């Protein structure tokens, strides 16, 4: 018997174990090559394990168990394939009562008309299973014995009237609490957020951006953009390019601390927070300074899809110099985002709302978005933080700046 071990794959030097969060197959299923078998949760990513060959699978580890890298969690019997299912005998047709081959007699038809009983539903005792008049009358007697509730006497039994009503069953109350262990990913997120607040001198500055120009640009070119690039033009790509422009203008925001050394980055890999069922992930879009708006949008769609499908890799998450998070998609009007260490700043986007603003001495209605920049005051001074956020605001309110790099 050719048995193939299904092992937990290596995911990176810093990952030694994980939680087997879900089986996509059941014990004894016949699987195909490259079929998704299980989900593995680690403190950094959630990923899928696939079948290296086709065959019948035997599961060795239960859901929720902690497994080590290289551990065998199942075996595939390659000798058993889908041909086994094809070799299974066809189910036999249901055995039915023999039906009369001849037409019912006039007497049988008359009884059928009087009683409403179908001769085909009556077992015949006549020659060759023929239904006789006696069979029909017997069936009619059986039918009369089963009196429906609607035909019962309308006058109730006095004894029933004096009987106390039966108490209604009390519905079961739901449990007041449910306890479950934190996943490795959720534990890691908690540790990083607490560490960021304890280690950084975090401060937040706010501004707001008029989204009219970006909305008009998207409306005008959306159809052509979608045809050319295969994805819709969203708001995030504009903010990624606006952040790159601001990072070039204010390089202090593109730094991080390594012990007692300030490291200044000269590349522009921007992380974009993605909410998934397993928790928050921040895939990184590489070289955003040399990518076009369309290329950024394609990269955003691809990484977000991988994150939500649990196919993200460590290389997709490492090395970002700045992070953008968009609470506006959930309706957030204003917030103070937490820095994604070891980065020194993060930009928070929020919901777009029509609000009255003053333009040229007149009160007008504009689609406005609040922006929040949280930063590490050890590296970034207030003047630099405010300047950075103003640069982002200017680029969003005049998208032509993004095209001309001014």
N, C-alpha and C positions, 0 to 999 in steps of 0.2 A: 504494500500500500504506500503510494507516494504522498507523504505528509509534508506540508510546507508550514514552517513556523511563521506566525504573524507577530512581529516584534514592534515595540515602541521605538520609532525612529529618532535618531540624533537631531536635535533642533538648534544646538549652539553650545559653545563651551560653558556658558554660565547656567545652563539648564540641565539638571540631573534627574528630575522626576516630575510627575504631574498627576492629575486626577483623571481617571477614565470617566468622562462625564456622560457619555451616551453611546449606546450601540445602535447603529443604523440597520443591523440585521439581527435575526434571531438564531439561536442555537439550532443547527441542522439545516439552515437555509443553503441553497445552492447559489453561489455568488459568481460574478463575472470578473474578469481581470480589470483592474483599475476602478472597480466599484468602491464607493466610500463605505468603510466598515465601522469606524468609531470616531468620536470627538475626544481630543485630549486637551485638558486645560492645564496651563502652567502659570507661573507668576508673571509671565510677560505676554503670552499669546495663547489663543485657542486655535488648534489645527486639527485636520482630519487625517486619519490613516486609511490607506487604500489597499485593495487586494493585489498582490503581485502575480496571482494566477487564478484561474477559474477552478471551482470545485465545491465540495460541501464543507461548510465551516463548523467547527466545534469551539464554542466559547470557553475560555479558561478563567476569566476574571470578571467579577461582577461590577456593575455600574457603581461609581462612587469610590472605588478602591484606588489607593495611591500606588502608582506603578513607576518603576525605574526605567531609565533609558536602556534599551536593549532587552527588556523583559518580554517573555513570550506571553501574549494575552489570548491567543487563539491558534488553531491549526486548521489548515485547509487540506482536505483529501482530494488531490487532483484527479484521482481515478473516477470520482463521482462528479459528473457534469450534468448539464441540463438534459442530456440524452436519457437520463434515468426517468425524468418526468415524461419524456416522449414515449418511453417504453411502458408506461403504466397502462393497464387495460382500460378500455373505454367503459364508462358506466353503463350498466344494463338499463334499458328503458323500464319505466315503472310497470309493474304487473297490474293489469286492470281486470275488472270483472268481465267475463265474456259477454259480448253484446249479441243480441239476437240478430241473425242474418236475414230473417224473413220479416215482412211487414206485420205489425200487430193485427190481431183479429179485430172484427168490428166490435165484439164485446169488450175487448181490452181498450179500444179507442174510446168507447162510450164511458167506461169507468174513469179513464184518464181525463175526459172532458168534465165529468162530474166532480172529481176530487182534486184536479190540478196536478196529479202525480205523473211524472214523466216515466213512461215504460222503460226507457233506457237506464233509469236509476234503480230498477227493481231486478233482483236476481231471479231468473226464470227457472221453473222446475219442470217445464214441459220438455218435449223431445228436442234434443240439440240445443238446450238452454232457452227454449222459447218461453216467453212470458204468457202465463195464462190469466183468465179472469180471476181465478182463485188467488193467484199471486198478487194481483192488483188490489183485491178486496182486503187481503191480509195486510198489505202495505198501508191501506187506508185506515185500518184499525190501529196500527202502530202510530200513525200520524195523529189520530184523535187522542191517543193516550198522552201525548206530549202537548198539554194545553199551555199556550203562552200566557204570560202574566196579564196581558191586556184582556184576556177572556175570563179572568177570575171574577167572582161576585164583587160588586161595587160596595156592598155593605161590609164594613170591617168587623172583625171578631171583637166583642167587648173585652175579652181577656187581653187582647193586644192594646186596646185603648188604655187599660189600667196599668200596663207595664211601664216602668220608668224608661226614659230614653237612654240609649247607650251613649256613654261618654265618648266624645270625639278623641281620636288619637292625638297626643301632643307631638308636634313636629320636633324632630331632633335638633338641638341647638348646635350651631357650629362651634368648633374649638375656639377658645379665646386667644390662643397663641399658637404659632407654628415656629419651631426652631429648626434651623438648618446651618450647617457649617459653612463658613465663608470659603468661597473658591480661592485658589491660589492667586488668580488674577485680581480679584477684589481685595485680597490681603495686600498685594503688591501696590495697588492703587492707593489704598489707605496709608501704607507706609510712606509712599512718595509724597503724598499731599501733606502729611504731618511733618515730614522732614523739610519740605519746602517752607512751611510756615515757621518752623523752629530755627532754620539755618539762615534764611534770607531776611533782610530788612525790607519787608514788602510794603509797598505803597501803591495806591491807585489814583490815576488822574482821568478825568472824563472830558468828553466833547460830544458834539453831535454833527451828523453829516446829512446834507440834503441829497436824497437819492434820486431826484428828478432826472438828472442827466443820464445816469446809468440805466434807469428804467426806460427812458426814451430810446437809448441806444439799443438795449435788448429788444424792445418792441420792434424797432425798425429793421434790425438785422437777424432776428431770431430764426426765421425760416431758412434764410440763406446759410446761416452759421450751422444749423442742424444738418442740412443737406451735405455741407462740405466736411464736417468733422464727425458726424454720427452721434453727437451728444448735444443736449441743450445748453445754451449759454446761461449760466447762473450768476449769482452775485459773488460767490466765493472767489472765482478766478480774478475778478477786479480787485478784491481786497488782497489777494496774494501778490499781485503785481504792484499794488499801492504800497504794501509792506516792504517790498524789495527797494522801491524808490526811497522810502523813508530810511531804511537801513543804510543805504549808500550816503544819504545826507547826514545821518546821525550814527556813525559807526560805534559809538559807545554802547548802543543797544545790541550790537552784534558781538557781545563779549561774554565771557564766563570766568568763574574763579576756579583755579586749580591750586589748592593750598594757599600760599601767599603770593601766587602769580596770577596776573590778569592775562587771559588768552583772548586775543582779538581774532575773530574769524574773518576770512576774506572770501567766503563762499556764501551762497544764499539757498540753503536747503530748508524749506518752510514746512513745519508740521501742521496738519489740520485735524482737529479733534473730531472723531466719529463715534457716535453712540451706537453700541451694539447690545444684543441681548445679554452678553457676558460682561459688559462693562465698557468703560470709555477707553478707546484706543487712539493713538496719534500717529497715523502713517505719515511719512515724510515725502514731499514732492522735491525731487532733486533739481539743482541748477535752475531755479526759477528766474534768474536774471537773464538767461539766454533762451528761455522757452517763450513761444508766442502765447497769446491769450488762449487760442484754441488748444495748443499743446498742454497748457496748464489744466484746462477744463477736462481734457481726455484723461490726464493723469489723475485728477481728482476723482472722476467717475470710476476709474479702474481700481484705485486703492480703497475707496469706500466700499465697493462691491466685494473685494477680497476680505475686508475686515468684517463685514456683516455675514459673509458666508463661512467665516472661520478659516480662511485660507491665507491669512496674513503671515508673513515670515518675519524673523528678527531683523533681517536687512531692510525690511520696509519701515521699521520703527526707529532705527538707530540713526544718530548723527544730525538731527535737526538743530538749527541755530535759533529758531523763533517759532512760536505756536500761535495759531488762530483758533478760537472756539466760537461757535455760533449758537448761543442760547435762544436767539430769536426764533428759530424754527419750532421751538416749543412754547413760544409766547412770552419769553422773558423780556421785560422792558428795560431792566437795569440790573447789573450785577458786578461783583469784583472777582474776576477769575484768579485762580491760583497758579503761580509760576510753575512751569514744567521743568524741574531741575535736570541738568545743570544750566539751563538757559537762564537769562536774566530778565526776560520780559515776555508777556503774553497779551494778545489783543482779544478783547471780547466784543463780538457783534451782538446786536439785539433786534427786537422786532421793529418792523417799519410801521410807523403810525402817522396818519395825517394830522398835522398840528399847525396852529397859526404861528407864523413867523413874520418878521419885518423885512421887507425887501424894498430898497429905494424909498423909504419913508411910508410904505404902504403895508398893511397887514394882509398877508396872503396865506393860503393853505398849501403846505408842502409835505411830501412823504419824508419824514425824518427818522433817522436811526441814531440812538445813543451809542457811543463808542467808549470803551473802557480799556485803559492800558495799565496793567499791574506790572511793577518793575522792582528790581532789587536795588534799593537805595545805596548799597555799598559800591555799586558799579555805575549807576546812572543817577545823575543829579536831576532835580526838578525841572530845570531849564531844558535839559536834553529830552526828558520824557515828554514835556509839553510840546516841544518843537517836533518831536517824532510824530505825535498824534495829530498835530496840525498838518504835517506833510501828508499823512494818510487821508485826512479830511479833504485837503485840496485836490489830491489825485482822484478821489471818488466824486467830488463835485464837478470836476473838469476832467473827464476820462481822456481827453486829448493829450493830457500830460503823459499818460501811460504809453500812448502810441509814439510820442516824440521824445520820451525819456527826459522830460524837463520838470 
